Amino acid sequence: MPAGAGWVIGRGVRPTLERLVVLVCPPELTELELTESVIRDLELHLRCLPPAARRLTGPALRLFDQAARLRPTSRGLRFAQLDGAKADAYLREVLYGRRGPVATVVRLIKGLVVMCYFELPEVKAALGYDPDPYVAQVAARRLALHGPSIQAAERADG
């Protein structure tokens, strides 16, 4: 989808978001080349937010990115430009040591990023997560146990 067609994450925030995704997801993210998939899914989730929250996400991430310049160890670099250890230290400082709207947005984005990562089919497959056999087993057991009651209730409603 083009940038003008409702995207929450603009080009100016993209490097910040890419850096954040790489830092908060397991190393397998880059091995499986899933960064783009996580960002795409994150974008879809962000589009579900109320309009005010959507409008604040980009500016909050830009402020988070630029505020890294103020740290003595960053040597004037933005979050997206910091090396791995310095970027990780800054992110942890914001996540666990700060309050306010920017820190809140960063925490929410981090949670969404992690959720998006673990919901990817490739990640589920790599983890061996396949709930379908278990769900079918439970459904069959419940149907055997409660089937007559369910059928009676359906007849009464129908």
N, C-alpha and C positions, 0 to 999 in steps of 0.2 A: 504494500500500500504506500503511495507517495506521501511525502512528509506533510503536505497540506491537507490530506484527507483524513484528519482526525487522529493522527499519531500523537501520543503523549510525549514520547522521547524524541526530541529533535536532534539534529546533527551535532549541535554544540554540546549536548549532554552524553552523546553516544560513547566517547572515549572514557568518561567517568563511569558510566554504567558497565562497559566492558571490563574495566579494571576491577570494579566491585564484584562482578560475576566471577571472575577468575579467583579473587581472594576468598570469597565465601563458599564456593563450591569445592568439592573434593578434587584432587589432582586428575582424576579420570575425566573431568570435564574437557581438558585440553587434549588428552590422549584419544578420546572418542570424538573430538571436534564438535562439541555440542554447544559452544558459546552462542552461536547464532540461534539455535533452537530455544535456548533458555531466554534470550532477549526477546524473541518473537512471542513466546508464551507469556512472558512478563508484560509485554505490551498489551496483549489481549486482556490480561487481568487488570491492568491499569485503566483500560478503557471502560471497565465496569464500575469504576469509582464514581462517586458523585462529581458533578462538574467542577465544583470549587476545589476538591482534592486533586482532580486531574490537573487543573491549572497551576496548582502550587508545586506539583511534583518536579517539574523541570527546573524552575527557579531554585528550589531547595537543593536539588542535586548540583546545580551550578555553583551555588554558594558553598556547599560542602567541598566541592572540587577546588574552588579558589581560596577558601579559608586555610587550606593546607599550606599555602605560601607563607602564612604567618608563624608557623612553627619554626623554631631555631634550627632544627635538624633538616628541614626541607630545602634550605638554600634557595628559597623563592620559587620552588617548583610547585605546580598544581598536583593534586592527588593522582590524576591520570598519568602524570609524568614521573612520579616517585618510583624508586626501585621497590622490589617486593617487600623487603623488611620494613622500610620506612612507610610504605603505603599501608601495610598491615598494622603497624603501630598506630598510625593516625586513625585508621578505621576503628581499631579497638578503643582508642581514646574517645572517639565520638560515640560509639555504640554503648560503652559501659561507663564513661566518665562525664558525659554531658547531658544537659537537659535542654528543652526548648524545641521549637518546631522543626528545625533542620535535623537535629538528632533523632527526633521522632520519625520524620520521613525516612531517614537513612535506616533506622531499625525496621520500619515497615517494608521498605524495599528489600532489605536483606532477607526478611522472612519470606517474602514473595519469591525472591530469587531461589532460595533453597527449596521451597515448595515446587516451583517450576522445574527445577533440576530433577528432583526425585519422582516427578510425575511423567518424565519422558519415557517412552516405551523402551528406548535403548538402555536406560539406567535400570528400569524395572527388570529387563531381561538379564542384564549383567549381574544384578543382585539375586536372580533366581526367584523373583516375586511373580507368582502366578496364582492369584486367588480363585480362579475359575473352578478348579476341582473342589476346593473347600466350600465355595458358595453353593455349588450343585449338590454336594453332600448334605449340607445344612438344609437347603431347600427341600430335598427329598425327605429328610428326617422330619421336618416340620409338617410337610404335607401328609406323611404317614400318621403323624401324631394328631394333627388338627384338621385333617382333610374333611371329615364329616361336618365339623363345626363351620368350616369355611363355606362348604357347599350349602349348608342350611341357611347361613346368613346371606349368601348370594341369591338363593331362591326367595327369601323374604324381601329382599330389596328389589328383585326383578319383577 
